[in-house]
Amino acid sequence: MAWEVMGPVRPFESLTFEQLAEFPRPGMAVPQSFQFSADGRRLWYLFPREGTATLDLWAWDLESARPVNVLQAPHNGEMTLNEELLRERGRMLWDGITRYQIAGDTVLASENGMLYTDCGEGLVPIADSEEAVSPRLLADGRRVLWVQQGDLVMHSLDTGDRYSVTSGASPGLTHGLAEYVAQEELGRLEGFWVSPDMQWVAYAEVDERQVPEFPIVRFHDDRVGVERHRYPLAGRANAEVRLWITPVTGGASLPVAEGSRPGWYLARVLWDSLGNLVFSWLRRDQRQMIWYRWSPERQTAERLWTEEQPTWINLPDDLPRGLLDGTMLFTSERSGFRHLYQFGRDGQIRQLSHGEWEAQAILDVDEHHQVAYVLATGNDGLERQVVAVNWKDRQIRAVTQQTGWHTAMFSPDHRRFVDQVSDETAAPVTRLLSVDGAEAVLIHRIAHGDAQRYGLTVPELVQIAAPDGVMLNAAVYRPTGGPPADGWPLVVAVYGGPRAQRVFRGWGVTADLAAQFLVQQGYLVFKLDGRGSYGRGTAFEAGLHRRLGTVELADQLLGTSWITQHEPVNAGRIGIFGWSYGGYLTLLAMMSEPQVFRVGVAGAPVTDFRWYDTAYTERYLETPAANPDGYRAASVFSRLSGLRGKLLLIHGMIDENVHFRHTAQLIAGLIAEGKDFDTVLLPDSRHAPRGKPTEIFRLRKMLGYFLDNL
């Protein structure tokens, strides 16, 4: 019996600010965080309680084809600071059971930072686990390893006893945690890794004592005080990281050979199927990455392969897969597009997929049939599809057929996978598919979960030719009915920064309720993924190198010009808004092109990249010492005199990512220039505003600014 949910007809055709602030967005209350049981008989996942953002744990019984509600969120009190920051790093907006792990018959679940276990007798809290960071349930289902006060601690679920696995942590020196830039910019949230046989744990020793603390004052509640975050500014000192290994049972730690490279980033770490530790170091300028394999038995490291790029290396979204024959599969951009490769026992590298598309991640490896399943881009980057690559004959076969945006999770026997797919016309549908296409079991769909039923406008996806002939993807949201005599007012919704994609053939592009609200108020809304955005190859991104704020702004201007030529737009009523990098580009547009953009809303903007972190900023701009002209040109402070239109600034005052410092100094600069502007401060918000009252207020101010001024 599949879940089918039917809601009222056209509930969003006249959006209110209360609806805009609701989470999840329409059509997005779907299963997530899938995991198959080891025997392949159950499919675990999280699913929100009806009408809420509270996630519970469910299981789909593959024999009876029925869903079972396994665990409900226990509603444990106030969120811990560690949990708050972890959710920021993962951009997590859900509540309830936000993370879970399964080992045998044991479930480990986390809610608001408190840990719970279910060993078959119901959900039981783990005493004094509020300060546990990065908990890991071991494969035996009887032990949990976590970081507490900077050191690794083992907890027994049978006896409740605990013992220290590492020791010696102190302020600024931790064992088993990932440093800030690893979590925020390098996609590595974890800082320790347990071997498959549960004999060893490798861990990162992070020394941040040379990284200055950035103070953030909390004014908004009874916990008035100062948070101190070690934040490495561009060109300044980074954390020093070393890789160690120690017995899971405790004892002396051993340094991993090649486990230290001063000034480099520890990028990726994993254990392969043969019990070897595999890891990579990324040079600080991010143009070279070296992979190593280390054997606990021999305690020696073997250099595997090296990645190099003339601009920067995009870290993979997946991990290499070690095969039983000693070879490894991995993805790399060395051809200009991310593709699948095999590292042989002879040290040679074979490219297994080719073409102007990307194999973005390895999803599963079937060694018996010598097939790797990968997530691939399609249709000029607008789609994601699952394809099978045979590494013996290098044949590539399409596994998914439906047009749209797919995500997938494979079963342990490699015969089936969970496919969740949507397009711009309909909400995600979740099915269990066979890899040969012979089986399809519906797990979840929203009955009549399409744009027309919801009362939403489907944007048209278009392509625009850049001057060099490169095609840029864009989305056009048109109001219903004909335009007024003087044309529609236009609002450009922008992000525009590297490694992001805002235009795609998926439901998320339609479920953008801010765009839908403006359309309902008679505004045409336009989005464009310019050069630098994700999934189009290294040449498409490389134009940003050493000159942020140039190519991206030029492409947004190109798109704005194109839409005014192809749609009945009032050229005197053009506005722009964005958050984070989009806020930064909004400021550049308002100050550099005031004759085009009359109204702008900039949320949490970077205003000077000298004040942003090392790993992100130096990837694109290098260091301030190496590229002073690039930093100067990228700063908004050299353009303040150009502001003429109406500008609204919005920023969270406890934002530990883009510090409120950016907006505060912009305010001071605009005052000195005699410029008029408006400001909205969110005292209890970090980089991603949360909570319905805050979101109602933010959206009312942001969107109302266009209604009042454009």
C-alpha positions in Angstrom: 0.0 0.0 0.0 1.7 3.2 -1.1 1.2 6.5 0.6 -1.0 8.8 -1.5 -1.8 12.2 0.0 -4.5 14.5 -1.5 -4.8 18.1 -0.4 -7.2 20.9 -1.2 -7.5 22.3 -4.8 -5.3 25.3 -5.6 -4.4 26.2 -2.0 -1.6 28.5 -3.1 -3.1 30.5 -5.9 -3.4 33.5 -3.6 -0.4 33.3 -1.4 -0.2 34.9 2.1 3.0 35.6 4.0 1.9 32.9 6.5 2.0 30.4 3.7 5.3 31.7 2.4 6.9 31.1 5.8 5.6 27.5 6.1 8.0 24.6 6.0 8.1 22.3 4.2 7.2 24.0 0.9 4.2 22.6 -1.0 5.0 19.1 -2.5 8.2 18.8 -0.5 6.9 16.6 2.4 8.4 13.5 1.0 10.5 10.6 2.3 14.2 11.3 2.8 17.5 9.9 4.2 17.0 6.4 2.8 18.9 3.4 4.1 18.4 -0.3 3.3 18.7 -2.9 6.1 21.7 -5.2 5.7 19.4 -8.1 4.7 17.7 -5.9 2.1 14.2 -6.6 3.5 13.5 -3.1 4.9 14.0 0.4 3.6 14.4 3.0 6.3 13.7 6.7 5.9 12.6 9.8 7.6 9.2 11.3 6.9 7.5 14.4 8.3 4.4 14.2 10.5 1.4 15.5 8.6 1.2 19.2 8.5 4.5 19.7 10.3 8.3 19.9 9.8 8.8 17.1 12.5 10.5 14.1 11.1 9.8 10.5 12.3 11.6 7.3 11.4 9.7 4.9 9.1 10.4 1.6 7.4 9.1 0.2 4.2 8.6 -3.6 4.5 9.7 -4.8 1.1 7.8 -8.1 1.4 4.4 -6.7 2.4 5.0 -3.5 0.6 3.7 -1.5 3.5 5.1 1.5 5.5 5.6 1.2 9.2 6.1 4.1 11.6 9.0 2.9 13.7 10.0 5.8 15.9 8.3 9.1 16.6 10.3 12.2 17.6 10.3 12.4 21.4 10.3 16.3 21.5 13.3 16.8 23.6 13.5 20.4 24.9 15.8 23.1 23.8 18.4 22.6 21.0 22.0 22.5 22.1 24.5 25.0 20.6 26.4 22.1 19.0 23.2 20.9 17.3 22.4 24.5 16.2 25.8 24.9 14.5 25.7 21.4 13.0 22.3 22.2 11.4 23.8 25.4 10.0 26.6 23.5 8.4 24.2 21.0 6.8 21.5 23.7 6.0 19.0 21.5 7.9 15.6 23.1 8.4 13.7 20.1 9.6 12.9 19.2 13.2 12.4 15.9 15.0 14.6 12.9 14.2 17.0 14.7 11.9 19.7 11.9 11.8 19.6 8.2 12.5 21.8 5.1 12.2 21.0 1.4 12.0 23.2 -1.5 13.0 21.5 -4.9 13.3 18.4 -4.4 15.4 19.6 -1.2 17.0 18.5 2.3 16.0 20.4 5.4 17.1 18.5 8.6 16.6 19.2 12.3 17.3 16.8 15.0 18.2 17.9 18.5 19.2 21.3 17.1 20.0 20.0 14.4 22.4 20.7 10.8 21.5 18.2 8.0 21.7 18.4 4.3 21.1 15.9 1.6 20.3 17.2 -2.0 20.8 13.7 -3.5 20.4 12.2 -2.2 23.6 11.2 1.3 22.6 13.0 4.6 22.4 15.4 5.2 25.3 17.5 8.4 25.9 21.2 8.0 26.4 22.0 9.7 29.7 24.1 12.8 29.5 24.5 12.7 25.7 23.6 16.4 25.2 27.3 17.3 24.6 27.9 14.3 22.3 29.2 15.5 18.9 29.2 13.4 15.7 27.9 10.1 17.3 28.7 6.9 15.3 26.9 3.7 16.0 29.4 0.8 15.6 28.5 -2.1 13.3 28.0 -4.4 16.3 25.0 -2.2 17.4 26.2 -2.3 21.0 28.6 0.7 21.1 28.5 4.4 20.2 31.6 6.5 19.6 31.3 10.3 19.9 33.4 13.4 20.6 32.9 15.1 24.0 34.9 18.1 25.2 37.3 17.6 22.3 38.1 13.9 22.8 36.7 10.6 21.5 34.5 8.7 24.0 33.1 5.2 23.7 29.7 4.4 25.2 28.4 0.9 25.8 24.6 0.5 25.2 24.7 -2.8 27.2 26.2 -1.4 30.4 26.1 2.4 30.1 29.8 2.5 30.8 32.0 5.0 29.0 35.7 5.2 28.5 38.0 7.7 26.7 39.5 6.6 23.4 41.7 9.7 23.1 43.0 12.3 25.6 44.8 15.6 25.7 42.2 17.9 24.2 42.4 21.6 25.3 40.9 24.8 24.1 41.7 25.0 20.4 43.0 21.4 20.2 40.5 18.6 19.4 40.6 14.9 18.5 37.8 13.7 16.1 36.2 16.9 15.0 36.3 18.6 11.6 37.4 22.2 11.6 35.0 25.0 10.5 36.2 25.3 6.9 36.2 21.5 6.4 32.5 21.4 7.4 31.4 24.6 5.7 33.5 24.7 2.5 35.1 21.3 1.9 32.0 19.1 2.5 33.7 17.1 5.3 31.5 17.1 8.4 33.2 14.2 10.2 36.5 14.0 12.0 36.9 10.3 12.8 36.4 7.1 10.9 36.0 3.5 12.3 37.5 0.6 10.4 35.2 -2.0 9.0 36.4 -4.6 11.5 35.8 -2.2 14.4 39.4 -2.6 15.5 40.7 0.9 14.7 39.5 4.5 14.6 41.3 7.1 12.5 40.9 10.6 13.7 41.8 14.2 12.9 43.8 16.1 15.4 42.8 19.8 14.8 45.0 22.5 16.2 43.2 25.9 15.9 45.1 27.8 18.5 46.7 30.1 16.0 43.2 30.9 14.4 41.7 34.0 16.0 38.4 33.8 17.8 35.6 35.9 16.3 33.1 37.0 18.9 29.4 37.0 18.2 27.2 38.6 20.8 23.8 37.1 21.6 21.3 39.8 22.5 18.0 38.1 21.6 17.2 35.9 24.6 18.0 35.2 28.3 21.3 33.6 27.2 22.9 37.0 26.6 26.6 36.4 26.1 29.3 35.9 23.6 29.9 33.0 21.3 33.5 32.6 20.3 34.1 31.0 16.9 37.6 30.3 15.5 37.2 31.7 12.0 40.2 31.8 9.6 40.0 34.9 7.5 41.3 34.9 3.9 45.1 35.0 3.8 45.4 34.4 7.6 46.3 31.3 9.6 44.4 28.0 9.1 43.9 25.2 11.5 46.7 22.6 11.4 45.4 19.0 10.9 47.1 15.7 11.6 45.7 12.2 11.0 46.2 9.6 13.8 45.0 6.1 14.4 44.2 4.4 17.7 42.6 1.1 18.9 38.8 1.4 19.3 39.3 -0.1 22.8 41.7 2.8 23.7 45.4 2.9 24.0 48.3 4.7 22.4 47.7 6.7 19.2 49.9 6.2 16.2 50.6 8.9 13.6 49.4 7.8 10.1 52.3 7.9 7.6 51.7 10.9 5.3 49.0 12.0 7.7 50.4 15.4 8.1 51.0 18.2 5.5 51.4 21.6 7.1 49.3 24.2 5.4 47.2 21.7 3.4 43.6 20.7 4.0 42.6 17.1 5.0 40.0 16.7 2.3 38.6 13.2 2.3 39.1 10.1 4.5 37.5 6.6 4.2 38.3 2.9 4.9 38.2 0.7 1.8 36.8 -2.9 1.6 40.2 -4.4 2.2 40.7 -2.6 5.5 43.0 0.2 4.3 42.7 3.8 5.2 42.4 6.0 2.1 42.8 9.8 2.4 43.6 12.9 0.4 45.3 16.2 1.0 44.3 19.4 -0.8 47.0 22.1 -1.2 45.9 25.4 0.3 45.7 27.1 -3.2 43.4 24.1 -4.1 45.1 23.4 -7.4 46.6 20.0 -6.3 45.1 17.1 -4.3 47.1 13.9 -3.5 45.5 10.6 -2.6 47.2 8.0 -0.3 46.4 4.5 0.9 47.6 3.4 4.4 47.8 -0.1 5.8 47.3 -0.6 9.6 49.3 -3.8 9.4 52.3 -2.5 7.6 51.9 1.1 8.8 53.1 2.4 5.5 51.5 4.8 3.0 51.2 4.3 -0.7 50.8 7.4 -2.9 47.9 6.6 -5.3 47.1 9.4 -7.7 47.2 13.2 -7.9 44.6 15.7 -9.1 45.7 19.0 -10.6 43.8 21.9 -12.1 45.1 25.3 -13.4 42.3 27.2 -11.5 40.9 25.1 -8.6 39.8 21.6 -7.8 36.2 21.0 -7.0 36.1 18.3 -4.3 34.0 15.3 -5.3 30.6 14.8 -3.8 31.4 11.1 -3.5 34.2 8.9 -2.1 36.4 6.5 -4.1 35.3 2.9 -4.0 38.0 0.3 -3.3 37.4 -3.0 -5.1 38.4 -6.5 -3.8 40.9 -6.8 -6.6 42.9 -3.8 -5.2 41.8 -1.3 -7.9 39.7 1.8 -7.1 36.9 3.7 -8.8 36.7 7.4 -8.4 35.4 10.5 -10.1 37.6 13.4 -11.4 37.4 16.6 -13.5 40.7 16.0 -15.2 39.1 15.8 -18.6 37.2 19.1 -18.1 34.0 17.3 -17.0 33.6 15.1 -13.9 33.8 11.5 -15.1 34.4 8.0 -13.8 37.9 6.6 -13.6 39.6 3.4 -12.4 43.0 3.3 -10.6 44.7 0.0 -11.5 47.0 -2.2 -9.5 49.7 -1.1 -11.9 49.2 2.5 -11.0 47.6 3.3 -14.3 44.4 5.3 -14.6 41.6 4.5 -17.1 38.8 6.9 -18.0 35.5 4.9 -18.0 33.1 7.6 -19.1 33.4 10.5 -21.6 31.6 13.4 -23.0 30.3 16.9 -22.3 28.2 15.7 -19.3 29.2 14.8 -15.7 29.2 11.7 -13.7 28.7 13.6 -10.5 28.8 10.8 -7.9 29.2 7.1 -7.6 25.9 5.7 -6.2 26.7 2.0 -6.1 29.2 -0.6 -7.3 28.3 -4.1 -8.3 31.7 -5.9 -8.5 30.2 -9.2 -9.7 28.8 -7.6 -12.9 31.6 -5.0 -13.0 29.1 -2.1 -13.1 29.1 1.2 -11.4 25.9 3.2 -11.0 26.5 7.0 -11.2 24.4 10.1 -10.9 24.8 11.9 -14.3 23.9 15.4 -15.6 21.7 15.6 -18.6 20.1 18.1 -21.0 22.8 20.8 -20.5 22.9 20.3 -16.8 19.1 20.7 -16.2 18.5 17.1 -15.3 20.0 14.4 -13.1 19.7 10.8 -14.3 21.1 7.4 -13.1 23.4 5.6 -15.6 25.3 2.3 -15.4 28.9 2.2 -16.4 30.5 -1.2 -17.1 34.2 -0.8 -16.3 35.2 -3.9 -18.3 33.8 -2.9 -21.7 33.2 0.8 -20.8 29.6 0.6 -22.0 27.2 3.1 -20.6 23.5 2.4 -20.1 20.7 4.7 -19.0 19.0 3.3 -15.9 16.3 6.0 -15.3 14.2 7.1 -18.2 11.8 9.7 -16.9 12.7 13.3 -17.7 13.6 15.3 -14.6 15.6 15.4 -11.4 16.5 12.0 -9.9 18.1 11.0 -6.7 18.8 7.3 -5.9 19.8 4.9 -3.1 20.7 1.3 -4.0 20.0 -2.0 -2.1 22.9 -4.1 -0.7 22.4 -6.8 -3.5 22.6 -4.1 -6.2 19.4 -5.3 -7.8 17.0 -2.5 -6.7 17.2 1.2 -5.9 14.9 3.9 -4.5 14.3 6.5 -7.1 12.9 9.9 -6.2 12.1 12.0 -9.2 10.3 15.3 -10.0 10.2 17.9 -12.8 9.0 21.5 -12.9 5.4 20.4 -13.3 5.0 17.8 -10.5 6.1 17.1 -7.0 8.6 14.3 -6.2 7.4 10.7 -6.6 9.3 7.9 -4.7 9.5 4.4 -6.2 11.4 1.2 -5.7 12.9 0.3 -9.1 14.8 -2.7 -10.5 18.1 -1.9 -12.2 16.8 -3.7 -15.3 13.6 -1.7 -15.4 11.4 -4.7 -14.8 10.0 -3.7 -11.4 8.4 -0.5 -10.1 6.8 -0.3 -6.6 5.2 3.0 -5.6 6.3 4.1 -2.2 5.1 7.7 -2.0 3.4 10.3 -4.1 1.1 13.2 -3.5 -2.1 12.6 -5.4 -2.6 15.4 -7.9 0.7 16.9 -6.7 1.1 19.1 -9.7 1.5 22.8 -10.2 -2.0 23.3 -11.5 -3.6 21.5 -8.5 -1.5 23.6 -6.1 -2.3 26.9 -8.0 1.4 27.6 -8.8 2.9 28.9 -12.0 5.3 26.6 -13.9 8.3 28.6 -15.0 9.5 28.3 -18.6 13.1 27.0 -18.8 15.0 28.8 -21.6 18.6 29.1 -22.8 20.4 32.4 -23.6 23.6 32.6 -25.6 26.5 34.4 -24.0 28.8 36.4 -26.2 31.3 33.5 -26.4 28.5 31.2 -27.6 28.0 29.4 -24.3 24.4 28.7 -23.5 23.1 29.8 -20.1 20.1 28.2 -18.5 17.3 30.5 -17.2 13.8 30.3 -15.8 11.0 32.7 -16.6 8.0 33.1 -14.2 5.2 34.9 -16.0 2.1 36.4 -14.4 -1.2 35.1 -15.6 -3.2 37.3 -18.0 -1.8 40.0 -20.2 0.7 42.6 -19.2 -0.3 46.2 -18.4 0.1 48.8 -21.1 3.5 49.8 -19.9 4.8 46.3 -19.4 5.3 44.0 -16.4 7.7 45.1 -13.7 10.6 42.6 -13.5 12.3 41.1 -10.5 15.6 39.2 -11.0 16.1 36.5 -8.3 19.8 35.9 -8.1 22.4 33.7 -6.4 25.0 33.6 -9.1 27.9 32.2 -7.1 30.1 29.2 -7.8 29.0 25.6 -7.1 25.3 26.5 -7.1 22.4 25.7 -9.4 19.1 27.6 -9.3 17.7 26.6 -12.7 16.9 22.9 -13.2 14.2 20.5 -14.3 12.8 19.7 -10.9 10.0 20.6 -8.5 12.1 22.9 -6.4 12.2 25.5 -9.1 8.4 25.7 -9.1 8.0 25.5 -5.3 9.9 28.8 -4.9 7.1 30.6 -3.1 8.8 34.0 -3.1 8.9 33.9 -6.9 5.3 32.7 -7.0 4.2 35.5 -4.7 5.7 38.1 -6.9 4.2 36.5 -10.0 0.7 36.6 -8.3 1.3 40.3 -7.6 1.9 41.0 -11.3 5.7 40.9 -11.5 7.7 38.8 -14.0 10.4 36.9 -12.2 13.6 35.8 -13.8 16.5 33.5 -12.7 19.7 32.7 -14.6 22.6 30.3 -13.8 25.6 32.2 -15.2 29.1 31.0 -15.7 30.5 29.6 -12.5 27.4 27.7 -11.6 27.4 24.0 -11.0 27.3 20.9 -13.3 28.6 22.4 -16.6 32.3 21.5 -16.5 35.5 23.3 -15.4 35.7 25.7 -18.4 32.2 27.0 -17.6 33.3 27.7 -14.0 36.8 29.0 -14.6 35.9 32.5 -15.7 35.5 33.4 -12.0 39.1 32.7 -11.2 40.8 35.7 -9.5 37.9 38.0 -10.4 34.8 37.4 -8.4 32.0 39.9 -9.1 32.8 40.3 -12.8 31.7 37.4 -15.0 28.7 36.7 -12.7 27.4 40.2 -12.8 27.9 40.4 -16.6 25.9 37.3 -17.1 23.0 38.6 -14.9 23.1 41.8 -17.0 23.0 39.7 -20.2 20.0 37.8 -18.9 18.2 41.0 -17.8 18.8 42.5 -21.2 17.5 39.3 -22.9 14.3 39.2 -20.9 13.5 42.8 -21.6 13.9 42.1 -25.3 11.8 39.0 -25.3 9.0 39.8 -22.9 6.8 42.9 -22.4 8.8 44.3 -19.5 8.8 47.8 -18.2 12.5 48.7 -18.4 12.0 51.5 -15.8 10.7 49.0 -13.2 13.5 46.4 -12.7 14.5 45.0 -9.3 16.9 42.4 -8.0 17.2 40.3 -4.8 19.3 37.5 -3.4 20.7 36.0 -0.2 24.4 35.3 0.7 26.3 35.4 -2.6 23.0 36.6 -4.2 23.0 39.4 -1.7 26.5 40.3 -2.8 25.6 40.3 -6.5 22.5 42.4 -5.6 24.8 45.1 -4.1 27.1 45.0 -7.1 24.1 45.3 -9.5 22.5 48.2 -7.6 25.8 50.1 -7.4 27.3 49.3 -10.8 24.2 49.4 -12.9 21.8 51.9 -11.2 20.3 52.8 -14.6 19.1 49.2 -14.9 18.2 48.1 -11.3 15.9 50.5 -9.4 15.1 48.4 -6.3 17.2 45.8 -4.5 17.1 43.6 -1.5 20.4 42.1 -0.3 20.3 39.4 2.4 23.3 38.4 4.4 25.7 39.7 1.8 29.5 39.4 1.7 30.7 42.9 1.2 34.5 42.4 1.3 36.1 39.0 0.7 39.0 39.8 3.1 36.5 39.1 5.8 35.4 35.8 4.5 37.0 32.4 5.2 40.1 30.9 3.7 38.9 27.8 2.0 36.1 29.4 0.0 37.7 32.7 -0.8 41.2 31.6 -1.7 39.7 28.8 -4.0 38.5 31.5 -6.3 40.4 34.7 -5.5 43.7 33.3 -4.1 45.1 35.2 -1.1 44.9 39.0 -0.6 48.7 39.2 -0.9 48.7 37.2 -4.2 45.7 39.0 -5.8 45.3 42.5 -4.2 43.6 43.9 -7.3 41.1 41.0 -7.5 40.1 41.6 -3.8 39.8 45.4 -4.4 37.7 44.9 -7.5 35.4 42.3 -5.8 34.7 44.6 -2.8 31.5 46.6 -2.8 33.2 49.4 -1.0 34.8 50.8 -4.2 31.3 51.2 -5.7 29.2 52.8 -2.9 29.0 56.2 -4.8 27.1 54.5 -7.6 24.0 53.6 -5.5 20.9 55.6 -6.6 18.0 53.3 -6.2 16.0 51.9 -3.2 18.1 49.4 -1.2 17.1 47.1 1.7 19.7 45.3 3.7 18.7 42.2 5.8 21.1 40.3 8.1 21.0 37.9 11.0 22.9 39.3 14.0 24.3 35.9 15.1 25.4 34.8 11.6 28.6 32.8 12.2 29.2 32.3 8.4 28.8 35.7 6.8 29.3 37.8 9.9 27.1 40.7 10.6 30.3 42.7 10.3 29.8 42.8 6.5 26.5 44.6 6.7 27.6 46.8 9.7 30.6 48.1 7.8 28.5 48.6 4.7 26.0 50.6 6.7 28.9 52.8 7.9 30.2 53.2 4.4 26.8 54.2 2.9 26.3 56.7 5.7 29.7 58.2 5.0 28.7 58.5 1.3 25.4 60.2 2.2 23.4 57.4 0.7 19.8 56.5 1.7 18.9 52.9 2.4 16.8 50.7 4.6 17.8 48.0 7.1 16.1 44.9 8.7 18.0 43.2 11.5 17.2 39.7 12.6 18.5 39.4 16.2 18.0 35.6 16.6 19.0 34.5 13.1 22.2 32.9 11.7 22.9 32.6 8.0 19.7 30.7 7.3 16.8 32.4 9.1 14.5 29.9 10.9 11.2 29.9 12.7 7.8 31.0 11.4 7.5 34.4 13.1 11.0 35.4 11.8 10.2 34.1 8.3 6.9 35.9 8.1 8.6 39.2 9.1 11.6 38.7 6.8 9.5 37.8 3.8 6.9 40.5 4.4 9.8 43.1 4.5 11.7 41.6 1.6 8.8 41.1 -0.8 6.8 44.1 0.5 9.8 46.3 -0.5 9.1 45.6 -4.1 5.4 46.1 -3.8 6.0 49.5 -2.2 8.9 50.7 -4.4 8.8 49.0 -7.8 
